[in-house]
């Protein structure tokens, strides 16, 4: 019975992760407790895997559609996530520019639902790079790009165990309070090992270098400005990681990077 109960809780945690990170309809019976909420962080890579598989499926159907196919794959990408992370990216871009280095002003701008010019530019640039990179990757029949959402959502939970969550009362606060440092570290190492086995070294090593460097820069930036991070910052991290990974893969496939 204990094993059955544990499996049931893990399934609930997975459902919570899918409900938070995607617009895929999931049903969660009963109230979600703090332990289940914290455990859902372990399943973020699985949510990324499902997103990636659905994107790869559409890409295979649109094989040969060129730029239009790449644009439609990115459109599905946005639809699957409900533009959740793009919203965080836009809010952070506006806040970092308009906050002028002040912590409280930055937090206030991020809370404002209106999107300013910096946010619009950031979203347009990210979508543009994603479409352009996918156009190159699909044209070269690259088979590994769809793992980018998995990598991004593997690093995302690490933010919850390496930085304080600064927005009081938010759902992210509940995630941070109930996150298991040991569990998340183990999950991240397992996913990293699986990716190392699945990806060719010529892609895995560059992706590892890009991911570590970008995560370090993001962490340094939010720590200096806010003393921690918010849900918007987490969303921005996901978008920046996905975009950087796609761009890296595209440059490697095109032979631009030796």
DAZI-V990431 format. One record per pair of residues at least 6 apart in sequence whose C-alpha atoms are under 7 Angstrom apart, sorted by the first residue. I is the first residue (numbers start at 1). J is the second residue. D is the distance in Angstrom with one decimal. If there is no record, write none. Layout:
i | j | d
I | J | D
I | J | D
This chain:
i | j | d
9 | 36 | 6.7
12 | 28 | 6.5
13 | 36 | 5.3
13 | 37 | 6.6
13 | 39 | 5.8
13 | 40 | 4.3
14 | 40 | 5.8
14 | 43 | 5.5
15 | 26 | 6.1
15 | 28 | 6.5
16 | 40 | 6.0
17 | 40 | 5.1
17 | 41 | 6.8
17 | 43 | 6.1
17 | 44 | 5.9
17 | 47 | 6.7
18 | 24 | 6.9
18 | 47 | 5.6
19 | 26 | 6.2
21 | 81 | 6.1
22 | 80 | 5.5
22 | 81 | 4.3
22 | 82 | 6.6
23 | 80 | 5.4
23 | 81 | 5.7
23 | 82 | 5.8
24 | 80 | 6.7
34 | 174 | 7.0
34 | 178 | 6.2
35 | 178 | 6.1
37 | 175 | 6.0
38 | 175 | 5.0
38 | 178 | 4.4
38 | 179 | 4.5
39 | 179 | 6.6
41 | 157 | 5.9
42 | 184 | 5.7
42 | 187 | 6.1
44 | 153 | 5.5
44 | 154 | 6.5
45 | 150 | 5.0
45 | 153 | 5.0
45 | 154 | 5.0
48 | 149 | 4.7
48 | 150 | 4.3
48 | 153 | 5.9
49 | 147 | 6.9
49 | 149 | 6.8
49 | 150 | 5.2
51 | 149 | 6.9
52 | 146 | 4.7
52 | 147 | 5.9
52 | 149 | 6.0
53 | 146 | 6.8
55 | 73 | 6.1
55 | 77 | 6.8
55 | 146 | 6.8
56 | 146 | 6.0
58 | 73 | 6.5
59 | 69 | 6.9
59 | 73 | 6.3
62 | 69 | 5.5
66 | 135 | 6.2
66 | 139 | 6.8
67 | 135 | 5.4
70 | 131 | 5.4
70 | 134 | 5.4
70 | 135 | 5.2
71 | 131 | 5.4
74 | 131 | 6.4
84 | 235 | 6.9
85 | 235 | 3.9
85 | 236 | 6.0
85 | 238 | 6.6
85 | 239 | 6.2
86 | 123 | 6.3
86 | 235 | 6.8
86 | 236 | 6.8
86 | 239 | 6.6
88 | 232 | 3.8
88 | 233 | 6.2
88 | 235 | 4.7
88 | 236 | 5.3
89 | 232 | 6.6
89 | 235 | 6.1
89 | 236 | 4.0
90 | 115 | 6.8
90 | 119 | 3.7
90 | 120 | 6.4
90 | 122 | 6.2
90 | 123 | 6.2
91 | 110 | 4.9
91 | 115 | 6.8
91 | 119 | 6.1
91 | 232 | 6.6
92 | 110 | 6.2
92 | 232 | 6.4
92 | 233 | 6.3
92 | 236 | 6.9
93 | 118 | 5.6
93 | 119 | 5.0
93 | 122 | 6.6
94 | 116 | 5.9
94 | 118 | 5.1
94 | 119 | 5.1
95 | 106 | 4.8
95 | 109 | 5.1
95 | 110 | 5.5
96 | 106 | 6.4
99 | 105 | 5.1
99 | 106 | 4.3
101 | 225 | 6.5
103 | 225 | 5.8
103 | 226 | 5.4
126 | 243 | 6.4
129 | 243 | 6.7
130 | 243 | 5.7
130 | 246 | 6.6
133 | 246 | 5.9
133 | 247 | 5.4
133 | 250 | 5.3
136 | 250 | 5.8
137 | 250 | 5.5
137 | 253 | 6.9
144 | 199 | 7.0
145 | 246 | 6.4
145 | 249 | 6.9
148 | 242 | 5.6
148 | 245 | 6.2
148 | 246 | 6.9
149 | 242 | 6.2
152 | 238 | 5.3
152 | 241 | 5.6
152 | 242 | 6.0
153 | 238 | 6.8
154 | 188 | 5.9
156 | 234 | 6.7
156 | 238 | 6.9
157 | 184 | 6.9
158 | 184 | 7.0
160 | 176 | 5.2
161 | 181 | 5.8
163 | 228 | 5.3
163 | 229 | 6.8
164 | 228 | 4.8
164 | 229 | 6.6
165 | 172 | 6.9
165 | 173 | 5.8
165 | 176 | 6.6
165 | 228 | 5.6
165 | 229 | 5.2
165 | 230 | 5.9
166 | 228 | 5.7
166 | 229 | 5.8
166 | 230 | 6.1
167 | 173 | 6.9
167 | 230 | 5.9
172 | 231 | 6.1
196 | 204 | 6.2
203 | 249 | 6.8
207 | 245 | 6.1
211 | 241 | 6.6
218 | 237 | 7.0
222 | 228 | 5.8
222 | 229 | 5.9
251 | 257 | 5.7
